[in-house]
Amino acid sequence: MSLRYALLGLLSEHPQSGWDLSRKFSETLGAVWPAGQVQIHGELRRRYAAELLSVRRPALGDEPSAR
């Protein structure tokens, strides 16, 4: 399996940010398949460029507050 399909599988559960995907990937597959944020974000950029992903911006007021 490639990183591409692993990420698309995680995204099929529900929309997620790149940071959330990195965390989820690390939690579920990190012990057997380490992939850093640079790899994950690079793959997301390639999938977006190939129009396999879209970007959904949170509505005003839905953003988490910065701490």
MODELLER restraints for C-alpha pairs under 7 A, 6 or more apart:
rsr = mdl.restraints
at = mdl.atoms
rsr.add(forms.Gaussian(group=physical.xy_distance, feature=features.Distance(at['CA:4:A'], at['CA:43:A']), mean=6.47, stdev=0.5))
rsr.add(forms.Gaussian(group=physical.xy_distance, feature=features.Distance(at['CA:18:A'], at['CA:41:A']), mean=6.31, stdev=0.5))
rsr.add(forms.Gaussian(group=physical.xy_distance, feature=features.Distance(at['CA:22:A'], at['CA:37:A']), mean=5.87, stdev=0.5))
rsr.add(forms.Gaussian(group=physical.xy_distance, feature=features.Distance(at['CA:22:A'], at['CA:40:A']), mean=6.60, stdev=0.5))
rsr.add(forms.Gaussian(group=physical.xy_distance, feature=features.Distance(at['CA:26:A'], at['CA:34:A']), mean=6.97, stdev=0.5))
rsr.add(forms.Gaussian(group=physical.xy_distance, feature=features.Distance(at['CA:47:A'], at['CA:53:A']), mean=5.85, stdev=0.5))
rsr.add(forms.Gaussian(group=physical.xy_distance, feature=features.Distance(at['CA:48:A'], at['CA:54:A']), mean=6.28, stdev=0.5))
